[in-house]
């Protein structure tokens, strides 16, 4: 099974990412001081008017902070359109002697997989030589290898490698060989690198106090222009932060594309990869099944053909309290008591709503 991986905080900074780092947004005073540790930040149910707050007209009383209802249908459609566009940019088309092929950017987390870093180090001199030939600096190469570059920067280097004859011959599909070449040279995105850029694309002009891209691990969001909500209130365009399942494992970050009650098509999707699993089939038949569709760059356990930039469907069985995640590309799934077998930190939305 594909295991989720989270970004780590890195030393130093970079000015290679074209996304500006805006100043901290001006927000009205919170009812209580917001603690720095995200795990201690209370849910924002107090920001949303309860039914008792409604007046005789049936209209909700005015409240501050984000609405648990999320964006309007029109706003949701616009957010999803932008997320689709960013996912497409992270699945660029490469030109090879064997034809053109779209390839989703693979997963990359610095320092990466211990058993694979030797291959990356051995290939780095060749990568830097190719980079210099196309006008890319050594500093930008290092930035890309940290998993925090833009899709355009990753694509430029990967196409340069292909043009320089670095594409492996034989064995696997053309797309798989392109991904293996990228993986072996340390080109890719980690989950925080993808989620931050996808959020910025989904919310153009949003005032967020981002850290420098190389250091942005999406921690402490409630102190940087976001409010924390329960996962049940997550809507399109919200970030979700999952904590590490153990001290020795990383956490995971992702962005919400859609939420809904499960349709018959959703239940069929759930049944395909888990058709022989009794627990998964029980979830597929649940009388209360909720769906979260999310985008991120997913861990691959050292296998270049798995993980990377993908849209994954998460199912929450509200009867059994089980979660199932389904990846259509390689027909894999996980089932656990929490999403993707990770404890939930929370969903994060811009203060004041979308």
Helices and strands as residue ranges (DSSP letters): G 38-40, G 45-47, G 51-53, H 73-89, E 93-96, E 99-102, H 117-133, H 138-145, H 151-163, H 174-184, H 191-202, G 213-215, G 221-223, E 226-229, G 231-233, E 239-242, E 252-261, H 264-273, H 278-284, E 289-298, E 308-317, E 322-327, E 332-336, G 339-341, E 344-350
